[in-house]
Amino acid sequence: MNIRAQVSSVFHLDKCIGCHTCSIACKNLWTDRKGAEYMWWNNVETKPGTGYPTKWEDQERYNGGWERSGSQLNLKLGGRASLIGKIFHNPSLPTMDDYYEPFTYRYSDLTSAPAGDDQPTARPVSMVSGKPMKIEAGPNWDDDLSGSNIYAANDPGVVQLSVEEQQQLFAIEKMVFFHLPRICNHCLNAGCVASCPSGAIYKRGEDGIVLINQDKCRGWRMCVSACPYKKTYYGWSSGKSEKCILCYPRQEAGEAPGCFHSCVGRIRFLGVLLYDADRIESAAMQGDKELVAAQREMILDPFDPQVIAEAKRSGVPEEVVKAAQKSPVYKFVKEWGLALPLHPEFRTLPMLFYVPPLLPVLSMDNLGKQKLADDFFTTLERARLPMQYLAGLFAGGNEEEVKAVYRKLIAVRLQRRHLSVGDLSAEEAAKACAAAELNSETVDAIYRMTALTRIKERIVIPPMLREQAIEAGMDPEQYKQEMGFGSRLPPKRRW
């Protein structure tokens, strides 16, 4: 058993209001500079929809992630030799049109316009060439338009639905969408790490955050193609690839990442998971519908004495194990089984998990009816979002995984309705809990974690003093023994 620690996160999609505050916080912190205008390390998409970059989920086009070839796991982009051959021509690389050409407005047309009868306008100009341009796309061009037959029809997941289900999504009176915030998943089996010919991309040993060494990066952009989530970007000014760093400088100071700290809906949970690195290959080799269970099985119980002993032997500090015991991510993913990975069939074993959206509360049968009681809330069988679509997003096509999550979300909703509104009997609430295989204590814990927790319960940052140790000139063994990843933290920084 080779136990490692991984900083992971959960996004609760029922709580996301699509305000894009997270995107703006990230943009102001990291990508507000020349060459990075089109980079959105954090973006919020509307689903169903084509996403950003356009149709990023279509790996027949972009060749991202991994595929099984007999008893081996290979990059869809190709082996090391073929990657070298694609340096000068890579047909799988997204173009600027797949993102958008960054633009600004020539405001001098307003401030220096001569007096006249016509209202002056500020013409859009390209931030790449500086020339006037016609705006045709943006980072959230299809925001809140997923009911249209332009954007929803081009969603790779919608194409897999039946004609009847597609018509339900397109009908304007039945339009339904939800918001999907995305950052780098900091995968355990990251395609970007494996594809980089110069070895510039690596996972930090202490927390699993995937970073790009800017000194070693040669701008070959294999990482852009190999990442199936398209969360590695090429800086056209610097000639280097860049990506989300999970705000590790903030975490090393005991602060939450910028997008987590600024989230209005409080949808984001962060914590550390312990996992068995020896199981990575076998987990990624499972069939599409078994990938979620295999990834969940890799996550270890931080309260298990054997796991604690093995973690110590593997070099995981005691303070990190204690942080794993407080991790909200462990509760959502392993203990409660509520959070699922995005597109596990890409086989990168992403470490960002999502609680699928149960909203909208109004079921498909009750559309247009003025009904405020009884069966007003949706049920598993009458959900307005097709199970097949959600399973394609979060479970490799395994609808049972999504249904199991939905049963638990419905049980929480019905129990709270019984306690708060009082129009449901205790027997009905208990029946829903039994169907979801939950007891009332677990339902209360889920409700509290979802709705009532403070930031230190939602975001549990493992102690990281790596940079301070390096600056102090401490050798690794002394650091491991004396620091313990947190023993010398001032009281207000202890987690």
N, C-alpha and C positions, 0 to 999 in steps of 0.2 A: 504493500500500500504506500503510495507516494502522495502525501497530503499537501495541498497547497491552498493558499488563501486568494480569494478573488473578490474585489469590490464589485458589487452587482447592484442592480436597481430594478424597481417595479413601477410601472405607470398604470394608474387606475383610470381606465378610459371613460367610465361613467362620470367621472369628476372633471374631465377636461372640457372647458368652455370655448376653446379655440381662440383665445385672446392674443396668442403669439407673444406674450410678454417674455416667455423663455427664449424665443428666437431673438428678440431685440437685446436682451441681456447678454446673450452669447455673442451677438454681432458687435456690440459695443466693447466687449472685453477682448475678443480675439481676432475678428476678421474685418475690422474697420480700417482698411489700408489698401494701398494700390496692389492689384493683382489678386485680392481676396474678395472683391466686391460681390461676386456671384456665389461665394462659399457660404453655405448655411449649415454649420456644424450641427445646429439644432434647427429643425424645421417642423412645422405642424401641417400635416396633410389632411384633406377631407376624403374619407372613404365612404362608398366606392368612388374611385377617381384614379387618374393616371399617375399622380404622385410627382415627386421631384428627385432626380431628373425624370423626364417623361417615360412612363412604363418601365421603371427601374426593376420591377418584379419579373420581367420577361427575360429569363436567362437563356432562352434560345437565341435572343438577340445580343445580349451582353456577355454571356459565357462566364458568369460569376459563380463563386462557390465551388463545391466539390461534387463529384459523382463516383458511384461505385463501378469498378471495372473488375469483374471477377471477385477475387479476394483482396483487392487493393482499393485504396481510396486515392483518386487523382483529381487535380484541379481541372475544372471544365475548360479553363483557358489553355491547358497543355502543360507538358513537362518543362524542365529547366532549359533544355536545348531549344524547344520551340519558342519559349519565351524570349530567348536571346534573338531569335530570328524575327520576332515581332517588334523589336525596338524601333525600327524605322517605319513600319507599317502595321498598325494594329486595328483591324476592322471591328473589333469588339469594343473599342474605346468610345465612350459617349462624346458627342460633338457639342459645341457651344449651343446649338439650337435645342439639344436635349435638355440643357439647363435653361439659360436665357442669356442674351447679351446684356450685361449690366449697363445701366443708363442713368443719366441725371438730366437736369433741365438747364437750359441756358438762360439763367435768370437776368442776365444783362439785357435781354430783349425786353424785359419789363422796366428795369430801372433807367435804361438809357434811351428808351423809345421816344421819338419826337412827338410833339403835340399833334393830335389828329382826331378824326371822327371815329376811327376804329379802335376797338379794345386790343391792346397788344397781348400776345401770348408768349409763354416761354417754350421754346421748341425743345423736344428731347434730343439729347446727343449721346453717342456711345461713350462709355467710360474706357473703352479699349482703344478705339481709333480717334475719338474726339469729333467724329463727323455726325451730322444730323441723321437720325434713324427713325424708323417706324416701330413702335413698341408692339410686339406680337406675343410676348410671353413674360412670365415672371415666376418667382419661387412658389407662389400659391395662386396660380392663374385660375385654377378650377375650385378655389375655396368656396365652400357652401353651395356648389353647383352640381353635386353628385347625382341629383335626380335627372339631369339632362341626358339626352341620348348622344351627346358629344363626348363628355368626359367619362361618365359611368360606363358607356358602351365600350370604351377603349381600355377599361380596367381589365388586366389579364385574369383577375379572379371572377369578374362578371361573365366573361366569355364562357366559363365552365358551367354556368348555370343553365337551367332549362329556359325555354322561350317564355313560359308562363311566369317564372320567377323574375326574369329580366323585365317583363312588362310591368310587373308590380313595382319594381324599383323605378321605372321610368315614368309611371303615371304621376302627374303633378300633384294630385290630391293624396297620393300615398308616398310621396317622396320621403326618403329616410337617409340620413347620413350620420356619421360620427367622426370625431377628430382623432387623428393618429400622430402624436408627437414622436419624432425620431431623432436619436443621436447615435453615435457609434456604439455598437453592442459590446465592444471589447471582448470578442469571442475567444473561447478556449481553443478552437481549431481554426484560427483566423486565416482566411484566404490571402489577405494582404501580406501577412507575415511570410507565408510560404512562397509567394510569387515574386518577392522583391529580389532581383538579380544581385544587387549590391549588399544585401543583408542589412539595410538601413532601418527596417521595421522590426520591432521586438516587443515582447511583453515583460513588464517589470516584474521581477521575482517576488517582491514583497506584497504586491497588490493586484497583479495581473493587468494593469492598465496598458493598453497598446499605444506605443509612441513611435515617432519617426525621427531618427537621428538626422538632423538637417545637414550635418557635416558629411555624412556618408551618402545622402540621397543624391542621385544623378538625374532625377526627373524623367525616368524612363516610363513611368505611369502604368506599369504592370499592376500595381496595387489598385489603381482606379478600376481597372477591368475585373480583377479577381475578387474584389469586394462585391458580393451580390446585393448589398444594401446601398452601394454607391455613397459611402460615407468617407471616402478618401478623395481629396481634391487636388488639382494641380494649380499651383500659383503661377500664373502666366508672367508675372513680373520677376519673381525670385527664381523661377525655374526649379522649384522644389515641390514635393507633395506635402500636403498638410491635412490634419484631421483633428477631431475632437480629442482632447487630452484629459477629459473628465475633470478639468480644473484641478489637476493634482497639486499645483502650488497652493491653492486655497485649502485643499484637504490636509496638506502637510502643516498648515497653520491652524487646523482644527475647524475650518469653515466649510460649509456646504458648497458644492459646485454652483456656479452662477445661475444656471437654469433651474436648479432645484430650489435655490434660495428665493428666487423671484417668482416662483409659480403661484399664480393667483388662486387656482383651484385646489392647491395642495394635493395634487395627484401623484407626486413623486416620492418614492421611498428609496432609501439607499442604505446598504449594509454590506457586510462581508459574508461570504459563503466559504465553507471548507469543502473541497472536492478531491476525489482520487484521480490524479493525473494519469495513472496507469490504465484507466478505463476510457480515455478520450477516443482512441482509435476504434475500440469495440462499440462505443456508443454511437459514433458517427457512421458506422457501417450498418446500422439497423435499417429495416425497411421504413419507408416514409411514415407510416402510421404508428410505428413503435418508437420514433425518435423522441417524442416528448417524455414518454415513460423512461427511456434509457437515460436521457439527460437529467431527469429528476432523480433517478437512482444514483447517479454520480455524486450528488450532493449529500454530504455526511452530517450526521447528528452531532452538533458541537457539545452536547451534554453527555455523550457516550464516553465512559472512561477509557475504552480502548482507542477511540478516535483521538481523545485528548493526548494519550500517551504516544500514539503514532505521529500526531502533529508535532509534538515536542521533538521526537526523533528526526522528523523531516525538517526541523529548523523553523517551524512556525512559532513565533513568540507567544508567551502565555497571554499577554494583553490582547493580542489579535484573536485568540480563541475566546476570550471573554467578550470581545466585541461581537464575535459570531453568535454567541449565545443571546445577545440582545438584538440581533439583526431582524428588522421587519421583513426583509426579503426572504429570509429562511422561513418565516411564518407563512407568507403568501405562497411561496413556491413549493416548499416541501411539507410543512406541517398541515396547512389548510388545502393545498392543491388548487388554489384559485388563479394563479398567474401562469401564463403560457408564453413560450418564446415565439417571436415573429419569424415565420417561414422557416421552421426547423428543417425542412427538406433541402435547404441549402447546405446543411451539414457542417456549418461553422460553429455550432454549439454556442449561440449568442447568450450573453450574460445580461441582457435587458429583457425583462419579462413584462407581459401585459395582462391586466385583468380585462377580459372581453367586455364590451358594452352591453348592458342589459337594456339601456334606454333605446328608443323612446318607450315610455311606460304604456302608452296606448297600444293595444294589440291590433292586429290586422283586421279582426272581426268587428271591432268597435269604432272604426274610422267613421266619422260623420254622425255618430250617435251621441246624444247628450246623456251619458250614463256615468254616474259618479260613484257607484258602489258596486258590490258584488264582483263581477268579472271585469272591472275597469282596467286593472293592471294586466299586463301581458302574461301569458303562460309559456311554458317551454314549447308547446305544440303550435302556438299562434304568434310566435315572434315575427316582427316585421322584417328583421334581417335574416335572410336564409341561413340555416345552419351550415349548409354546404359552403357558403361564402366565408363564414367565420372560421370554419375548419380549414379551409384553404389558406387563410391568413395565419392562424395560430396553432395548428395541430397537424400539419402535413396531410390534411384531408381526413383525419380521424374525427368524425362528428361526435363520437362518444366522449372524447376528452372535453369538447366544448359543452356538451349537454351536462356533463358532471359539474362543470363550473357554474352553468346556468342554474342548476338545481340548488346549489349552495347560495347563489345570489338571491334567488327567489325566496329561499327559506329565511334569509336575513331580512328581506323586505317584509315578508308576511309576519314574522315575529315582531318586528318593530311596529308594524301596523296594528297588531293585536295590543301592544303595550301603549302605543301613542294615541291611536284613533279609537280603538275599542270596538270596532265593528266586526272583528273576527274573533272567534272563540279560541280558547287555549288549545282545544283539541285540533282545530284546523291548523294552527301554527305548529303544533307538535307533529302533525302528520307531514307537513312540509319539511320539517327538520329531519324526520325519519327517512323520507324519500331521498334527502341529500346526504344521509348518513352523518348527521351532525347532532351534537347535543346542545342544549340551550346555553351552556357556558361558552362553547366554541362560537356560537352565533353572536353572543354578547362581545366576545373578544374581537371577532371580525368587525362588528359594528363600531366598536371603540377605536380600533386601529384605523378604520376607514374615515371616521367622522370626527373623532374627539381628541386625537393625539396632538401633542405639541411637537415642535420641530425636532427636539432631541430624541423623541421616540420614532419619528418618521425617518430621520436621517441620523444613522449611527455610524460615525466615521471611525475606522480603526486607527489607533495611534501610529503616526508615521513621522519619524525624526531622521529620515535618511539624509536629507540635505544638511541638517545641522551636524550630524556625525561626520560627514565628509569635510565640512568646513572646519570642524574642530581637529581634523587630522587623526581621528580615531580609527584604528584598524578594525576590520570586520568582526574579529573574535571579541575584542574589547567592547565594541558596540553591542554585540549580541548579549554579552554577559552583563554589562553595566547598565545599558539602556533598556533592554527588554522591550523595545518599541513602546515605551511610555512610562517607565518607572521614574523618570526624572521630569515628567511633565508637571508644570505648575498645577495647583488644584483646579483652577477653572478650566483647564484643558483636558482633564481626565474624563474618559468616556466609559 
